[in-house]
Amino acid sequence: MMSLKDIGRTDAMRHLLAWLVCNYIRLIWVTNRWRFEGFEVADRLHAAKQPYVAAFWHGRLLMMPYGWPRAMPLHMLSSPHADSRIMAEAVRKFGIEIIVGSSNRGGLEALRGLVKAVRAGNCVAITPDGPDGPAMIVNPGIVTVARLARAPIALITYATSRRIVLDVWDRFHIPLPFGRGIFMVGPLIEVPFELDEAGAETIRRRLEAGLRDLTAEADRRMGHAAVQPGTMSRDAYRSLRRVAPGRG
């Protein structure tokens, strides 16, 4: 049987899957009643033409094309993984540019691309626990991007009343039609350019705690318990599933 990795290498199949994902996102958008909270933070930045680094968990990726006011151009970091390539192609259909790279594959090139995009006046979006996890554990790379680009970090999340949370490493959230949804933006995190290692770790922990709390609150508003952080990387989780497929 063809694996997702093999499918991702087939252009025709990748285009078809991206089209399906794109239209599923649109379906969820029009069949749910949405609320937006905290977006005055982003509105102030847009009004001032101040680019920023947006952070959201990898598991909350699906509806993020609708989470951004289109006042400023947006670039999103995407890894070279096969499933990420499908999602990246779907996201492009919403007018979002993609920068390819990750912490372990093309990381330096991606860092340069992100910083260059912000300095050119664009906002950038990063999943700080992606692409390899563990889920809801912030990789320090996002702090480096914000520091070098001299841009603040904005936290964003969403939740829906009707959903499926997949039993995968990132607890991927698939919203279902005919329910309610909420997007939430948290307080800005300023990142000084002059920052030592201890200061960077303090900001990393603040970002991690803030995004976890924001996501838990969004889930609570939609009637769900908070999704717990992961303890395993993508590869370790997949290895465990191969050895013991019945384990969660």
For each residue, the residues with C-beta under 8 A, 3 or more apart:
1:
2: 6 7
3: 6 7
4: 7 8 82 83
5: 8 9 82
6: 2 3 9 10 82
7: 2 3 4 10 13 14 17 82
8: 4 5 14 81 82 83 85 86
9: 5 6 14 82
10: 6 7 13 14
11: 14 15
12: 15 16
13: 7 10 16 17
14: 7 8 9 10 11 17 18 85 86 89
15: 11 12 18 19 89
16: 12 13 19 20
17: 7 13 14 20 21 86
18: 14 15 21 22 86 87 89 90 93
19: 15 16 22 23 90 93
20: 16 17 23 24
21: 17 18 24 25 62 86 87 90
22: 18 19 25 26 90 93 94
23: 19 20 26 27
24: 20 21 27 28
25: 21 22 28 29 62 63 65 66 90 94
26: 22 23 29 30
27: 23 24 30 31 177
28: 24 25 31 32 62 63 160 175 176 177 181
29: 25 26 32 34 63 66
30: 26 27
31: 27 28 177 178
32: 28 29 160 161 162 175 177 178 179 180 181
33: 179 180 181
34: 29 66 180 181 182 183
35: 180 181 182 183
36: 39 182 183 184
37: 182 183 184 185
38: 41 184 185 186
39: 36 42 43 69 183 185
40: 43 44
41: 38 44 45 154 185 186 187 188
42: 39 45 46 52 68 69 154 185
43: 39 40 46 47 69
44: 40 41 47 48
45: 41 42 48 50 51 52 152 154 188
46: 42 43 49 50 69 71 72
47: 43 44 71
48: 44 45
49: 46 72 121
50: 45 46 151 152
51: 45 72 118 121 122 123 124 149 151
52: 42 45 118 123 151 152 153 154 188
53: 114 118 123 124 125 126 142 145 146 149 151 152 153 154
54: 68 74 123 124 125 126 153 154 155 156
55: 125 126 127 128 138 142 153 154 155 156 207 211
56: 60 61 64 67 125 127 155 156 157 211
57: 60 61 127 128 129 135 136 157 170 211 215
58: 61 127 129 130 131 133 135 170 172
59: 135 136 165 170 171 172 173 227
60: 56 57 63 64 157 158 159 173 215
61: 56 57 58 64 87 127 172
62: 21 25 28 172 173 174 175
63: 25 28 29 60 66 67 158 160 175 181 183
64: 56 60 61 67 68 76 91 125 156 158
65: 25 68 91 94 96
66: 25 29 34 63 94 183
67: 56 63 64 156 158 183
68: 42 54 64 65 74 96 123 125
69: 39 42 43 46
70: 95
71: 46 47
72: 46 49 51 121 122 123
73: 97 121 122 123
74: 54 68 96 97 122 123 124 125
75: 96 97 98 99 113 114 117 122 123 124 125
76: 64 88 91 96 97 98 99 124 125 126
77: 98 99 101 102 110 114 124 125 126 127
78: 84 85 87 88 91 98 99 100
79: 84 100 101 102 105 130 131
80: 84 85 100 101 102 105 106
81: 8 84 85 102 131
82: 4 5 6 7 8 9 85 86
83: 4 8 86 87
84: 78 79 80 81 87 88 131
85: 8 14 78 80 81 82 88 89
86: 8 14 17 18 21 82 83 89 90
87: 18 21 61 78 83 84 90 91
88: 76 78 84 85 91 92 98 100
89: 14 15 18 85 86 92 93
90: 18 19 21 22 25 86 87 93
91: 64 65 76 78 87 88 94 96 98
92: 88 89 95 96 97 98
93: 18 19 22 89 90
94: 22 25 65 66 91
95: 70 92
96: 65 68 74 75 76 91 92 125
97: 73 74 75 76 92 117 122
98: 75 76 77 78 88 91 92
99: 75 76 77 78 110 113 114 117 124
100: 78 79 80 88 106 110
101: 77 79 80 105 106 107 109 110 111 113
102: 77 79 80 81 105 106 107 110 130 131 132
103: 107 131 132 139 141
104: 107 132
105: 79 80 101 102
106: 80 100 101 102 109 110
107: 101 102 103 104 110 111 141
108: 111 112
109: 101 106 112 113
110: 77 99 100 101 102 106 107 113 114
111: 101 107 108 114 115 141 144 145 148
112: 108 109 115 116
113: 75 99 101 109 110 116 117
114: 53 75 77 99 110 111 117 118 124 126 145 149
115: 111 112 118 119 145 148 149
116: 112 113 119 120
117: 75 97 99 113 114 120 122 124
118: 51 52 53 114 115 121 122 123 124 145 149 151
119: 115 116 149
120: 116 117
121: 49 51 72 73 118
122: 51 72 73 74 75 97 117 118
123: 51 52 53 54 68 72 73 74 75 118
124: 51 53 54 74 75 76 77 99 114 117 118 145 149
125: 53 54 55 56 64 68 74 75 76 77 96
126: 53 54 55 76 77 114 141 142 145
127: 55 56 57 58 61 77 130 131
128: 55 57 138 139 141 142 207 208 211
129: 57 58 133 134 135 136 137 138 139 170 230
130: 58 79 102 127 133 170
131: 58 79 81 84 102 103 127 234
132: 102 103 104 233 234 235
133: 58 129 130 137 169 170 230 232 233 234 237
134: 129 137 169 229 230 231 232 233
135: 57 58 59 129 169 170 171 229 230
136: 57 59 129 171 208 211 212 215 227 228 229 230
137: 129 133 134 208 229 230
138: 55 128 129 142 204 205 207 208 211
139: 103 128 129 142
140: 143 144 200 201 204
141: 103 107 111 126 128 144 145
142: 53 55 126 128 138 139 145 146 153 204 207
143: 140 146 147 153 191 195 200 203 204 207
144: 111 140 141 147 148 200
145: 53 111 114 115 118 124 126 141 142 148 149 151
146: 53 142 143 149 150 151 152 153 189 191
147: 143 144 150 191 192 193 195 200
148: 111 115 144 145 193
149: 51 53 114 115 118 119 124 145 146
150: 146 147 193
151: 50 51 52 53 118 145 146 191
152: 45 50 52 53 146 188 189 190 191
153: 52 53 54 55 142 143 146 188 189 191 207
154: 41 42 45 52 53 54 55 185 186 188 189
155: 54 55 56 185 186 187 189 207 210 211 214
156: 54 55 56 64 67 183 184 185 186 214
157: 56 57 60 183 184 186 211 214 215 218
158: 60 63 64 67 173 181 182 183 184 218
159: 60 163 173 181 182 215 218 219 221 222 224
160: 28 32 63 163 173 175 176 179 180 181 182 222
161: 32 179 180 181 222 223
162: 32 175 176 177 178 179
163: 159 160 173 174 175 176 179 222 224
164: 173 174 176
165: 59 171 172 173 174 227
166: 171 172 173 174
167: 248
168: 171 172 237
169: 133 134 135 230 232 233 234 237 238
170: 57 58 59 129 130 133 135 230 234
171: 59 135 136 165 166 168 227 228 230
172: 58 59 61 62 165 166 168
173: 59 60 62 158 159 160 163 164 165 166 227
174: 62 163 164 165 166
175: 28 32 62 63 160 162 163 179 181
176: 28 160 162 163 164 179
177: 27 28 31 32 162
178: 31 32 162
179: 32 33 160 161 162 163 175 176
180: 32 33 34 35 160 161 222
181: 28 32 33 34 35 63 158 159 160 161 175 222
182: 34 35 36 37 158 159 160 218 221 222
183: 34 35 36 37 39 63 66 67 156 157 158 218
184: 36 37 38 156 157 158 214 217 218
185: 37 38 39 41 42 154 155 156
186: 38 41 154 155 156 157 210 211 213 214
187: 41 155 210
188: 41 45 52 152 153 154
189: 146 152 153 154 155 203 206 207 210
190: 152
191: 143 146 147 151 152 153 195 203
192: 147 195 199
193: 147 148 150
194:
195: 143 147 191 192 199 200 203
196: 199 200
197: 200 201
198: 201 202
199: 192 195 196 202 203
200: 140 143 144 147 195 196 197 203 204
201: 140 197 198 204 205
202: 198 199 205 206
203: 143 189 191 195 199 200 206 207
204: 138 140 142 143 200 201 207 208
205: 138 201 202 208 209
206: 189 202 203 209 210
207: 55 128 138 142 143 153 155 189 203 204 210 211
208: 128 136 137 138 204 205 211 212
209: 205 206 212 213
210: 155 186 187 189 206 207 213 214
211: 55 56 57 128 136 138 155 157 186 207 208 214 215
212: 136 208 209 215 216 226 229
213: 186 209 210 216 217
214: 155 156 157 184 186 210 211 217 218
215: 57 60 136 157 159 211 212 218 219 226 227
216: 212 213 219 220 226 227
217: 184 213 214 220 221
218: 157 158 159 182 183 184 214 215 221 222
219: 159 215 216 222 224 225 226 227
220: 216 217 223 224 225 226
221: 159 182 217 218
222: 159 160 161 163 180 181 182 218 219
223: 161 220
224: 159 163 219 220 227
225: 219 220
226: 212 215 216 219 220
227: 59 136 165 171 173 215 216 219 224
228: 136 171
229: 134 135 136 137 212
230: 129 133 134 135 136 137 169 170 171 237
231: 134
232: 133 134 169 236 237 240
233: 132 133 134 169 236 237
234: 131 132 133 169 170 237 238
235: 132 238 239
236: 232 233 239 240
237: 133 168 169 230 232 233 234 240 241
238: 169 234 235 241 242
239: 235 236 242 243
240: 232 236 237 243 244 247
241: 237 238 244 245 247
242: 238 239 245
243: 239 240
244: 240 241 247
245: 241 242
246:
247: 240 241 244
248: 167
